[in-house]
Amino acid sequence: MSTDRVDAESKVSGNQANIPAQIRRQLDIDDGDQLRWSVKDDGTVQIEVVHRCGGSFADFTGYEGNEEADGTTDHDAWGLE
């Protein structure tokens, strides 16, 4: 029998397994995050959590130009209603 520490367990149902809440909280796993799985030569499994960037503008740092912009005027100039 293994003497490795077990933090939590879950069952496999079909092709899916649940991540125990305690582990999700500890690793800050949320909807949309991805898990990268690797099987090592000794048979151990390594899982890397890849956190999803939030929102459409997650990488947007803002406008740094010198030109002032007026969204209303520009909108009207483009002929949009």
C-alpha positions as CSV (number, residue, x, y, z in Angstrom):
1,M,0.0,0.0,0.0
2,S,1.2,3.5,-0.9
3,T,2.4,5.8,1.9
4,D,1.8,8.9,-0.2
5,R,-0.5,11.6,1.3
6,V,-4.1,11.6,-0.1
7,D,-5.8,15.1,0.1
8,A,-9.1,14.0,-1.5
9,E,-10.6,11.3,-3.7
10,S,-13.3,11.2,-6.4
11,K,-14.9,8.6,-8.6
12,V,-14.8,8.3,-12.4
13,S,-18.2,8.3,-14.0
14,G,-18.1,7.4,-17.7
15,N,-15.1,9.4,-19.0
16,Q,-15.3,12.1,-16.4
17,A,-14.0,12.7,-12.9
18,N,-14.9,15.4,-10.5
19,I,-12.3,17.6,-8.9
20,P,-13.0,17.7,-5.2
21,A,-14.1,21.1,-3.9
22,Q,-11.1,21.3,-1.5
23,I,-8.6,20.9,-4.3
24,R,-10.5,23.3,-6.6
25,R,-10.4,26.0,-3.9
26,Q,-6.7,25.3,-3.0
27,L,-5.7,25.6,-6.7
28,D,-8.2,28.4,-7.5
29,I,-9.7,26.3,-10.3
30,D,-12.8,28.0,-11.9
31,D,-15.1,27.4,-14.8
32,G,-13.3,27.8,-18.1
33,D,-9.8,26.9,-16.7
34,Q,-8.0,24.1,-18.4
35,L,-6.0,21.2,-17.0
36,R,-2.9,19.9,-18.7
37,W,-2.2,16.3,-18.0
38,S,1.2,14.5,-18.2
39,V,2.1,10.9,-17.3
40,K,5.6,10.5,-16.1
41,D,7.9,7.6,-16.7
42,D,7.3,6.3,-13.2
43,G,3.5,6.2,-13.8
44,T,2.8,9.3,-11.7
45,V,0.4,11.9,-13.2
46,Q,1.2,15.6,-13.2
47,I,-1.6,18.1,-13.7
48,E,-1.0,21.8,-14.5
49,V,-3.9,24.3,-14.1
50,V,-4.1,26.9,-16.9
51,H,-6.2,29.8,-15.6
52,R,-8.5,31.4,-18.2
53,C,-8.0,35.1,-18.8
54,G,-11.2,36.9,-17.8
55,G,-13.2,38.9,-20.2
56,S,-12.7,40.0,-23.8
57,F,-10.3,42.8,-22.9
58,A,-8.1,40.9,-20.5
59,D,-4.9,41.9,-22.3
60,F,-6.0,45.5,-23.1
61,T,-3.9,48.0,-21.2
62,G,-5.6,51.2,-22.4
63,Y,-5.1,53.9,-25.1
64,E,-1.7,55.6,-24.8
65,G,-2.0,57.8,-27.9
66,N,-1.9,61.6,-27.8
67,E,-4.9,62.1,-30.0
68,E,-8.2,62.8,-28.2
69,A,-11.2,60.8,-29.4
70,D,-14.9,61.6,-29.2
71,G,-16.9,58.4,-29.7
72,T,-20.1,60.2,-30.5
73,T,-18.6,62.4,-33.2
74,D,-16.6,59.5,-34.7
75,H,-19.7,57.2,-34.6
76,D,-21.7,59.8,-36.5
77,A,-18.9,60.4,-39.0
78,W,-18.9,56.7,-39.8
79,G,-22.6,56.9,-40.9
80,L,-23.8,54.5,-38.2
81,E,-27.1,55.0,-36.4
